[in-house]
Amino acid sequence: MTDAIVFEKSTYGSMILPVMSLREVVMFPKSIVPLFVGRDSSIKAIEMALDKYEKRIFLVAQKDPGQERPDVDGLYAVGTVSKVLQMLRLPDGTIKVLFEGLYRASWDHERGLMIEDDIQMVRTTALPDIEGSLMEGEALVRATHEAVEEYSQVNRKLAKETILAITSVSQPGRLADSIAPHLKATYDRKQGVLELRNPVRRLERVYELIQEEVEVFSLEKKIKGRVKKQMEENQKDYYLGEQLKAIHKEMGRDFDPKADMEELEVQLKDKDMPAEARAKAMAEMKKLRQTPPSSAEYAVLRNYVDWILALPWNVVRDVDIDIKQAQKILDDDHYGLEKPKERILEYLAVQALVKKLRGPILCLVGPPGVGKTSLAKSIARATGREFVRLSLGGVRDEAEIRGHRRTYVGALPGKIIQSLKRVSTNNPVFCLDEVDKMSMDFRGDPSAALLEVLDPEQNSAFNDHYLDMDYDLSQVFFITTANSLQTIPLPLQDRMEIITIPGYLETEKERIASDFLLPKQLEQHGLKPENLSMSKGAILEIIRRYTRESGVRNMERELASVCRKVARALVEEGDMDKTVAVTKSMLGTYLGVPKVRHGQREEEAQVGVATGLAWTQVGGELLFVEVALMPGTGKIEITGKLGDVMQESAKAAISYIRSRSEFFGLRKDFYKEIDTHIHVPEGATPKDGPSAGITLATCLASALLDIPVRNDVAMTGEITLRGRVLPIGGVRDKLLAAHRGLITKVLMPKENERDLKEVPKVILKDLEIVFVENMDQVLCEALKDVTMETLFCPTADIIPVSKALHKGHEFTSTQ
């Protein structure tokens, strides 16, 4: 027995047959296939086959299914000679034809398509199978039978009868031809099977197609199962979501988590923010979608996303810079305060040139009531920015500035970020009030947290603990206010531009009262401008006798008290058009007994009494110094609640007098026989500072030399042991106190001459300012009827002070 077998050759030879092209269909021998035919050319070919060619027709697939009547190149080279078993005409004009494949055949391309009665004809030539390996064929037949069984498990559309018919075939060629029509392979791949004449190779190709189909069906089954499971889960989620919505609706809370997430995502995409913030927010949104709404973590994530959405990352308000308009606004709102106004106008001028400038950081330092916070509001109005105020008084937790980390329950951003959210713009005027009132404890030092906020080089990347990302504060106009610099840490002071507002002069207070405060109080108390007329003398009396302050807050209260009494009088009388005139003499009726006593100069020149000038937080004051000498043993008593610096100044003055005793005509040991008592009245008021040095020395010299001190002279300056006069501060307020106390001459250090630029001319025109460099000049100007020649007489007879005390002699070197 040989390894090769001879397959049955077709009894059909070469013949001419009508041809019908097939769209995406391949006809195989020994197969019966129903087809719906609609093309006229195909219908005519079938009719011709029935009439003239014993129902035989050549079926061949066309290469391009879109061609209506393909030519020679549009048809494959191999097709199937078939028999028309049955034909049924349908109402729509198409026919249903049942074909039976007889044998594969090729057609003569060289002769091409022949036309007979407008029907395409071809000369066909049968293609019998060629010999193949018997053993390989048997092995393939068995493997294919098993593959068909497996294929039938995944493709339920195959009928059992078809499976039985296929598995009953044992010849490789016929088995391949009977399986191929039932595969879901593409028509071009089926055409490749049809063109294989070797039955073993043909069956091998069919076997490959079956395995591919099985694998595809298996994968498709997995995908369908996964999709079904996912759909079931989605249906479950949808069902539960609908139930949750119904529950919330019954409870009066309309909440749709899915719609909420979609809305948040849209807002995040539309929000103008830095790329870092957007990436952070989208990462949190991903977590939020995976977190159940009932979870505690959901609220934390949602709050965080809401904060990112609410912040004005790149929202900058347009600033319309008009220098003249800004100056008018500042002048209308505040009288005086020239330095802060000048600094603001400089900033606006520079910003108008460069278009973009880092926000300055100003620190307004001054006593209460001078208008620091209201000035910040006026700056916001003048620059066209939003205004936000944050009071730092009593803040002792660093988290108030930097925020809490999200790991804490109820965590929030710091007050800086919260305030920016409130104004919804990234370039407001930000007033940090009472920056000197912050404290620190175990929770941290808030002043250290402000170092980054108030540093123009760092605040472009301010990192809030809650946001955990950089936030740009460089365009914020920061203004801080403080009553004193002593409690502000030096590193924080270094980051700010200090502008001192020492307080208002009497002339400024009078102008503020008449132009700003009185009209404001009249409006608040329902009075018309014509209902109350207050003289300039009455306003000055309120300033001098009823208030003691650098600002105008108490003065406004006193004006409000006058307005209340006037309002009551008008209501009681029933005459709302009456005008009430308030003069200086009538203030006692409205405000009661004067509450404040300002120092006035002495009625006459006295020995051992000198007038100094002091600066307090509520302005300048006259400071009287008294010295009394008594027989004793050289003791020195200093009273008046003086501070350490002032006591040291008194001791320096005593040492100066002792070192110059011979020039004053005193014995070198004069101090051993007397006791000296130095007193500064108003002992309940603490006093300190070096500026009383020359006043103490003058008072001591007057008592020892028994020469009166001029009562119209006041002085201020620090003294050294050599008698040099050093500069002091508070010149403006001290000169105001001298003017108010009817002083006509003021002695002050030579180096303070430059400070007169800050003093109003109305004050200077009534004062004689004498600049001194040493105590010799001071004594000659302060002591009555004394010149340099009469004061210093080193050649005169020296008389012990104690002897003069006992005999009533004068304390001078001459009798």
ZAMARGU-4260 file (C-alpha; in steps of 0.2 Angstrom, whole numbers, plus 5000, padded with zeros to 4 digits):
<rodrens>
0) 5000/5000/5000 | 5007/5017/4995 | 5007/5033/5005 | 4998/5043/4992 | 4980/5042/4986
5) 4972/5048/4970 | 4957/5059/4972 | 4942/5057/4961 | 4945/5068/4945 | 4930/5079/4939
10) 4921/5072/4924 | 4918/5090/4919 | 4930/5098/4907 | 4931/5115/4899 | 4915/5124/4894
15) 4907/5141/4892 | 4895/5146/4906 | 4887/5162/4912 | 4896/5170/4926 | 4888/5178/4942
20) 4900/5188/4953 | 4898/5187/4972 | 4900/5201/4985 | 4909/5195/5000 | 4903/5177/4997
25) 4914/5162/4992 | 4905/5147/4985 | 4913/5130/4989 | 4911/5113/4980 | 4899/5100/4988
30) 4890/5114/4998 | 4872/5120/4996 | 4870/5139/4999 | 4855/5150/4998 | 4858/5168/4991
35) 4848/5183/4988 | 4851/5191/4971 | 4846/5208/4966 | 4857/5214/4952 | 4849/5213/4935
40) 4865/5206/4927 | 4865/5192/4940 | 4847/5188/4938 | 4849/5187/4919 | 4864/5175/4921
45) 4853/5164/4932 | 4839/5164/4920 | 4851/5159/4905 | 4858/5145/4916 | 4841/5138/4918
50) 4836/5140/4900 | 4852/5135/4890 | 4865/5127/4901 | 4856/5114/4911 | 4855/5125/4927
55) 4874/5127/4928 | 4882/5144/4931 | 4900/5149/4936 | 4900/5158/4953 | 4916/5168/4957
60) 4919/5181/4971 | 4923/5199/4965 | 4938/5208/4973 | 4929/5225/4976 | 4912/5222/4984
65) 4908/5240/4979 | 4908/5237/4960 | 4892/5235/4952 | 4898/5226/4936 | 4916/5221/4939
70) 4928/5218/4924 | 4941/5205/4920 | 4953/5212/4934 | 4939/5214/4946 | 4936/5195/4948
75) 4946/5182/4956 | 4954/5168/4945 | 4946/5153/4954 | 4927/5150/4957 | 4915/5136/4958
80) 4904/5129/4944 | 4887/5127/4953 | 4870/5121/4949 | 4854/5131/4952 | 4843/5120/4963
85) 4828/5131/4966 | 4823/5149/4962 | 4810/5160/4971 | 4805/5177/4965 | 4801/5190/4979
90) 4789/5204/4979 | 4802/5217/4980 | 4810/5211/4963 | 4824/5201/4970 | 4825/5182/4969
95) 4831/5169/4982 | 4841/5156/4974 | 4848/5139/4981 | 4865/5134/4973 | 4874/5118/4974
100) 4893/5119/4972 | 4899/5106/4959 | 4918/5108/4957 | 4931/5122/4958 | 4936/5129/4941
105) 4947/5143/4934 | 4942/5154/4919 | 4951/5160/4904 | 4958/5177/4908 | 4966/5179/4891
110) 4949/5177/4882 | 4941/5187/4895 | 4923/5190/4898 | 4912/5186/4883 | 4895/5195/4881
115) 4879/5186/4875 | 4863/5195/4876 | 4871/5207/4888 | 4876/5193/4899 | 4894/5190/4904
120) 4901/5173/4899 | 4917/5164/4903 | 4926/5149/4897 | 4929/5138/4913 | 4942/5124/4916
125) 4940/5111/4930 | 4953/5111/4943 | 4954/5093/4951 | 4963/5090/4967 | 4981/5084/4967
130) 4988/5070/4977 | 4993/5072/4995 | 5000/5062/5010 | 4988/5049/5016 | 4995/5049/5034
135) 4995/5067/5036 | 4978/5068/5028 | 4971/5056/5041 | 4979/5065/5055 | 4972/5081/5049
140) 4955/5074/5047 | 4955/5068/5065 | 4962/5084/5072 | 4949/5094/5062 | 4935/5083/5068
145) 4940/5087/5086 | 4942/5106/5082 | 4924/5106/5074 | 4918/5098/5090 | 4926/5112/5100
150) 4921/5125/5088 | 4903/5119/5090 | 4904/5122/5109 | 4908/5141/5106 | 4897/5144/5091
155) 4880/5139/5095 | 4873/5144/5078 | 4879/5128/5070 | 4865/5115/5069 | 4868/5098/5076
160) 4864/5090/5059 | 4877/5101/5051 | 4890/5095/5064 | 4886/5077/5061 | 4887/5079/5042
165) 4904/5087/5043 | 4911/5074/5056 | 4905/5060/5044 | 4917/5066/5030 | 4933/5057/5030
170) 4941/5064/5014 | 4953/5079/5017 | 4947/5089/5002 | 4928/5087/5004 | 4930/5090/5023
175) 4939/5106/5020 | 4926/5112/5007 | 4911/5107/5019 | 4918/5117/5034 | 4924/5132/5025
180) 4907/5140/5021 | 4902/5139/5040 | 4917/5149/5046 | 4916/5168/5050 | 4933/5171/5041
185) 4933/5186/5029 | 4929/5182/5010 | 4947/5185/5004 | 4954/5172/5017 | 4940/5159/5011
190) 4945/5163/4993 | 4963/5158/4998 | 4956/5141/5004 | 4946/5139/4988 | 4962/5141/4977
195) 4972/5127/4986 | 4971/5112/4975 | 4981/5101/4987 | 4967/5094/4999 | 4979/5091/5014
200) 4985/5109/5012 | 4967/5115/5010 | 4962/5106/5026 | 4977/5112/5036 | 4972/5130/5031
205) 4954/5126/5037 | 4961/5119/5053 | 4970/5135/5056 | 4955/5145/5053 | 4945/5135/5065
210) 4958/5137/5079 | 4958/5156/5076 | 4939/5156/5077 | 4939/5146/5093 | 4951/5158/5101
215) 4942/5173/5095 | 4925/5166/5102 | 4934/5162/5118 | 4941/5180/5120 | 4924/5187/5114
220) 4915/5176/5128 | 4927/5183/5141 | 4924/5201/5135 | 4906/5198/5135 | 4906/5191/5153
225) 4917/5205/5159 | 4906/5218/5151 | 4890/5210/5158 | 4898/5210/5175 | 4902/5228/5173
230) 4885/5232/5167 | 4878/5223/5182 | 4889/5233/5194 | 4884/5249/5185 | 4866/5244/5186
235) 4868/5240/5204 | 4877/5257/5207 | 4863/5266/5197 | 4850/5257/5207 | 4858/5261/5223
240) 4861/5279/5218 | 4843/5281/5213 | 4838/5275/5230 | 4850/5287/5238 | 4843/5301/5228
245) 4826/5296/5233 | 4831/5295/5251 | 4839/5312/5251 | 4824/5320/5242 | 4813/5313/5256
250) 4824/5321/5269 | 4824/5337/5259 | 4842/5336/5253 | 4845/5336/5235 | 4862/5328/5232
255) 4868/5318/5217 | 4886/5313/5219 | 4889/5309/5201 | 4882/5325/5195 | 4892/5334/5208
260) 4908/5326/5203 | 4905/5331/5185 | 4901/5349/5189 | 4917/5349/5200 | 4927/5343/5185
265) 4920/5356/5173 | 4924/5370/5186 | 4942/5363/5188 | 4944/5363/5169 | 4937/5381/5167
270) 4946/5388/5182 | 4961/5399/5179 | 4975/5392/5190 | 4993/5387/5189 | 4997/5370/5182
275) 5003/5363/5199 | 4987/5368/5207 | 4977/5360/5193 | 4987/5344/5194 | 4985/5343/5213
280) 4966/5346/5211 | 4963/5333/5198 | 4973/5320/5209 | 4962/5324/5223 | 4946/5323/5212
285) 4952/5305/5207 | 4953/5300/5225 | 4936/5309/5228 | 4927/5298/5214 | 4933/5282/5222
290) 4928/5287/5240 | 4910/5284/5246 | 4900/5300/5250 | 4896/5292/5267 | 4915/5291/5271
295) 4923/5304/5283 | 4937/5305/5270 | 4925/5311/5257 | 4921/5327/5267 | 4940/5331/5269
300) 4943/5328/5250 | 4928/5338/5245 | 4933/5353/5256 | 4950/5353/5249 | 4944/5353/5231
305) 4932/5367/5236 | 4946/5378/5243 | 4956/5376/5227 | 4941/5381/5217 | 4937/5396/5228
310) 4954/5404/5228 | 4958/5418/5216 | 4974/5410/5209 | 4976/5422/5194 | 4962/5434/5197
315) 4969/5451/5197 | 4958/5467/5198 | 4962/5480/5186 | 4971/5495/5194 | 4967/5512/5186
320) 4981/5522/5191 | 4977/5541/5192 | 4990/5550/5203 | 4980/5566/5204 | 4964/5557/5209
325) 4973/5546/5221 | 4981/5561/5230 | 4963/5569/5231 | 4956/5554/5239 | 4970/5553/5252
330) 4968/5571/5256 | 4949/5570/5257 | 4950/5556/5269 | 4965/5561/5280 | 4972/5578/5285
335) 4991/5578/5287 | 5000/5561/5287 | 5011/5568/5273 | 5024/5554/5274 | 5012/5539/5271
340) 5003/5549/5257 | 5020/5553/5248 | 5025/5534/5249 | 5009/5528/5242 | 5009/5541/5227
345) 5027/5536/5224 | 5022/5517/5223 | 5008/5522/5211 | 5019/5532/5200 | 5032/5518/5198
350) 5018/5505/5195 | 5011/5516/5181 | 5028/5515/5173 | 5032/5497/5175 | 5014/5490/5174
355) 5019/5476/5186 | 5027/5479/5203 | 5029/5468/5218 | 5017/5475/5232 | 5026/5485/5245
360) 5026/5481/5263 | 5023/5496/5274 | 5022/5497/5293 | 5012/5511/5300 | 5018/5514/5318
365) 5010/5526/5329 | 4999/5529/5345 | 4981/5523/5345 | 4968/5534/5336 | 4980/5542/5323
370) 4971/5534/5308 | 4982/5519/5303 | 4969/5507/5298 | 4958/5520/5290 | 4973/5526/5280
375) 4975/5508/5274 | 4956/5509/5268 | 4960/5525/5259 | 4975/5518/5250 | 4964/5504/5244
380) 4951/5516/5237 | 4965/5527/5230 | 4973/5512/5221 | 4956/5504/5215 | 4959/5488/5225
385) 4949/5478/5236 | 4952/5480/5255 | 4954/5466/5268 | 4959/5468/5286 | 4966/5455/5298
390) 4968/5458/5316 | 4983/5450/5324 | 4980/5455/5341 | 4982/5440/5353 | 4986/5428/5339
395) 4998/5415/5346 | 4996/5400/5335 | 5007/5399/5319 | 4993/5389/5311 | 4983/5405/5311
400) 4995/5411/5298 | 5001/5396/5289 | 4985/5385/5291 | 4983/5367/5298 | 4989/5352/5290
405) 4975/5341/5283 | 4978/5327/5295 | 4970/5337/5308 | 4951/5336/5311 | 4943/5352/5305
410) 4959/5358/5296 | 4958/5375/5287 | 4970/5386/5278 | 4978/5401/5287 | 4970/5418/5289
415) 4980/5425/5274 | 4972/5412/5262 | 4955/5414/5270 | 4955/5432/5267 | 4960/5431/5249
420) 4946/5419/5246 | 4934/5432/5254 | 4939/5446/5243 | 4941/5435/5227 | 4955/5444/5220
425) 4974/5441/5221 | 4980/5459/5223 | 4970/5468/5237 | 4976/5480/5250 | 4979/5468/5265
430) 4980/5477/5282 | 4988/5466/5295 | 4982/5476/5311 | 4991/5476/5328 | 5006/5467/5322
435) 5015/5471/5338 | 5001/5463/5349 | 5006/5445/5343 | 5012/5433/5356 | 5019/5415/5356
440) 5017/5399/5366 | 5019/5380/5363 | 5009/5381/5347 | 5022/5391/5338 | 5028/5409/5334
445) 5016/5418/5322 | 5028/5432/5320 | 5040/5419/5312 | 5027/5413/5300 | 5025/5431/5295
450) 5043/5432/5289 | 5039/5423/5273 | 5022/5433/5270 | 5030/5450/5272 | 5046/5446/5263
455) 5045/5453/5245 | 5058/5440/5239 | 5049/5425/5246 | 5031/5428/5246 | 5029/5424/5228
460) 5030/5406/5234 | 5020/5406/5251 | 5017/5388/5256 | 5001/5386/5266 | 5001/5370/5276
465) 4983/5366/5271 | 4985/5369/5253 | 5002/5360/5253 | 5008/5370/5237 | 5015/5387/5233
470) 5003/5402/5232 | 5009/5419/5225 | 5007/5434/5237 | 5019/5445/5227 | 5005/5456/5220
475) 4996/5459/5237 | 4999/5477/5244 | 5003/5473/5263 | 5001/5486/5276 | 5004/5482/5294
480) 5000/5493/5309 | 5008/5494/5326 | 5008/5505/5341 | 5026/5502/5346 | 5041/5494/5337
485) 5048/5487/5353 | 5038/5471/5353 | 5040/5468/5334 | 5055/5455/5331 | 5070/5463/5322
490) 5069/5451/5308 | 5051/5456/5305 | 5055/5474/5306 | 5069/5471/5293 | 5056/5465/5280
495) 5045/5481/5281 | 5046/5499/5277 | 5043/5508/5293 | 5033/5524/5293 | 5031/5533/5309
500) 5015/5542/5313 | 5019/5551/5329 | 5002/5559/5331 | 4993/5575/5327 | 4997/5593/5331
505) 4984/5604/5339 | 4982/5613/5323 | 4979/5597/5314 | 4967/5591/5327 | 4957/5607/5326
510) 4956/5605/5307 | 4951/5586/5308 | 4938/5590/5320 | 4930/5604/5310 | 4931/5597/5293
515) 4929/5578/5296 | 4923/5573/5314 | 4910/5586/5317 | 4901/5583/5301 | 4902/5565/5303
520) 4894/5565/5321 | 4881/5577/5315 | 4875/5565/5302 | 4876/5550/5314 | 4865/5559/5326
525) 4852/5565/5314 | 4857/5583/5315 | 4858/5596/5301 | 4874/5606/5299 | 4864/5622/5304
530) 4858/5614/5320 | 4875/5615/5328 | 4888/5629/5327 | 4905/5626/5337 | 4918/5639/5338
535) 4936/5636/5335 | 4940/5641/5354 | 4927/5627/5359 | 4936/5614/5348 | 4953/5619/5355
540) 4946/5618/5373 | 4940/5600/5370 | 4957/5596/5363 | 4967/5604/5377 | 4956/5601/5392
545) 4945/5586/5389 | 4957/5574/5379 | 4975/5569/5381 | 4980/5558/5366 | 4990/5558/5350
550) 4975/5553/5339 | 4958/5559/5338 | 4947/5545/5345 | 4943/5553/5362 | 4940/5570/5354
555) 4927/5561/5342 | 4918/5554/5358 | 4918/5571/5366 | 4910/5579/5350 | 4898/5565/5350
560) 4893/5569/5368 | 4890/5587/5363 | 4879/5581/5348 | 4869/5570/5359 | 4865/5584/5371
565) 4860/5596/5357 | 4849/5582/5349 | 4840/5580/5365 | 4837/5599/5367 | 4830/5600/5350
570) 4818/5586/5352 | 4812/5592/5369 | 4809/5609/5362 | 4801/5602/5346 | 4811/5615/5335
575) 4821/5605/5323 | 4827/5620/5314 | 4835/5629/5329 | 4853/5633/5329 | 4863/5629/5345
580) 4880/5639/5346 | 4893/5631/5357 | 4907/5642/5363 | 4922/5639/5375 | 4913/5645/5390
585) 4898/5634/5387 | 4908/5617/5386 | 4907/5614/5405 | 4888/5613/5402 | 4890/5600/5389
590) 4905/5590/5394 | 4907/5594/5413 | 4923/5597/5422 | 4939/5597/5412 | 4947/5580/5413
595) 4965/5585/5408 | 4978/5597/5414 | 4992/5602/5402 | 5007/5610/5409 | 5008/5629/5409
600) 5024/5639/5412 | 5028/5646/5429 | 5021/5663/5434 | 5038/5670/5438 | 5056/5664/5437
605) 5061/5653/5452 | 5077/5646/5460 | 5079/5628/5458 | 5064/5625/5446 | 5068/5622/5427
610) 5056/5618/5413 | 5060/5603/5402 | 5051/5595/5387 | 5046/5577/5387 | 5038/5565/5374
615) 5024/5553/5379 | 5013/5542/5368 | 4999/5555/5369 | 5010/5569/5363 | 5023/5582/5370
620) 5022/5588/5388 | 5031/5601/5399 | 5042/5593/5412 | 5046/5603/5428 | 5061/5598/5438
625) 5064/5604/5456 | 5079/5604/5467 | 5080/5608/5485 | 5096/5609/5495 | 5098/5606/5514
630) 5112/5605/5526 | 5118/5587/5527 | 5131/5575/5524 | 5131/5574/5505 | 5116/5563/5502
635) 5106/5563/5485 | 5088/5559/5484 | 5079/5557/5467 | 5060/5555/5467 | 5046/5557/5455
640) 5045/5538/5449 | 5060/5540/5437 | 5066/5526/5426 | 5084/5520/5426 | 5089/5531/5411
645) 5082/5547/5419 | 5091/5543/5436 | 5107/5540/5427 | 5104/5557/5418 | 5102/5565/5436
650) 5118/5557/5442 | 5127/5563/5426 | 5121/5581/5429 | 5127/5581/5447 | 5144/5574/5441
655) 5145/5588/5429 | 5142/5601/5442 | 5155/5594/5453 | 5168/5593/5440 | 5165/5612/5436
660) 5163/5618/5454 | 5178/5629/5453 | 5172/5638/5437 | 5155/5641/5446 | 5164/5648/5462
665) 5160/5633/5473 | 5172/5624/5484 | 5178/5607/5478 | 5170/5598/5493 | 5154/5608/5494
670) 5143/5593/5491 | 5149/5585/5508 | 5140/5598/5519 | 5123/5598/5510 | 5109/5585/5505
675) 5102/5587/5488 | 5084/5582/5483 | 5079/5581/5465 | 5060/5579/5462 | 5050/5578/5446
680) 5031/5582/5450 | 5017/5571/5445 | 5025/5557/5454 | 5011/5544/5449 | 5017/5545/5431
685) 5032/5535/5426 | 5045/5545/5417 | 5061/5539/5408 | 5073/5544/5395 | 5089/5554/5393
690) 5082/5570/5386 | 5080/5578/5403 | 5098/5578/5406 | 5101/5597/5403 | 5085/5602/5412
695) 5092/5592/5428 | 5109/5601/5426 | 5101/5618/5424 | 5090/5615/5439 | 5105/5610/5450
700) 5116/5625/5445 | 5101/5636/5448 | 5099/5629/5466 | 5118/5629/5470 | 5121/5647/5463
705) 5105/5654/5469 | 5100/5661/5452 | 5082/5659/5445 | 5079/5650/5429 | 5069/5660/5416
710) 5051/5654/5416 | 5048/5657/5398 | 5062/5645/5393 | 5060/5626/5390 | 5074/5614/5386
715) 5078/5596/5380 | 5094/5587/5377 | 5105/5573/5384 | 5120/5578/5394 | 5137/5570/5395
720) 5149/5571/5410 | 5159/5583/5400 | 5144/5594/5397 | 5141/5590/5379 | 5123/5591/5373
725) 5117/5576/5363 | 5102/5575/5351 | 5085/5568/5356 | 5069/5563/5348 | 5051/5569/5347
730) 5055/5587/5342 | 5039/5590/5334 | 5028/5585/5349 | 5039/5594/5361 | 5039/5610/5352
735) 5020/5609/5351 | 5019/5607/5370 | 5031/5622/5372 | 5019/5632/5361 | 5004/5626/5371
740) 5012/5631/5387 | 5016/5649/5382 | 5035/5646/5381 | 5044/5658/5370 | 5061/5651/5369
745) 5066/5633/5367 | 5084/5626/5370 | 5088/5610/5360 | 5104/5601/5353 | 5112/5608/5338
750) 5111/5591/5329 | 5092/5592/5330 | 5091/5607/5319 | 5087/5596/5304 | 5071/5590/5313
755) 5063/5607/5312 | 5057/5603/5294 | 5044/5592/5301 | 5037/5606/5312 | 5023/5617/5305
760) 5028/5635/5302 | 5013/5641/5313 | 5022/5634/5328 | 5039/5640/5324 | 5034/5658/5321
765) 5030/5660/5339 | 5045/5651/5346 | 5063/5656/5347 | 5074/5640/5345 | 5091/5641/5352
770) 5103/5627/5347 | 5116/5622/5360 | 5131/5611/5360 | 5136/5611/5378 | 5130/5615/5395
775) 5139/5632/5396 | 5128/5638/5382 | 5112/5631/5391 | 5116/5640/5407 | 5119/5656/5399
780) 5102/5655/5390 | 5092/5648/5404 | 5098/5657/5420 | 5091/5674/5422 | 5102/5689/5419
785) 5117/5679/5417 | 5131/5680/5404 | 5146/5670/5400 | 5157/5683/5409 | 5147/5684/5425
790) 5143/5665/5427 | 5161/5658/5426 | 5172/5668/5438 | 5187/5656/5442 | 5197/5670/5451
795) 5183/5675/5463 | 5183/5671/5482 | 5177/5653/5485 | 5163/5652/5498 | 5158/5635/5505
800) 5140/5631/5501 | 5136/5625/5519 | 5142/5642/5526 | 5131/5651/5514 | 5116/5640/5520
805) 5119/5644/5538 | 5122/5663/5536 | 5109/5665/5522 | 5123/5670/5510 | 5120/5667/5491
810) 5127/5652/5482 | 5138/5663/5471 | 5156/5667/5472 | 5153/5685/5474 | 5144/5693/5489
</rodrens>
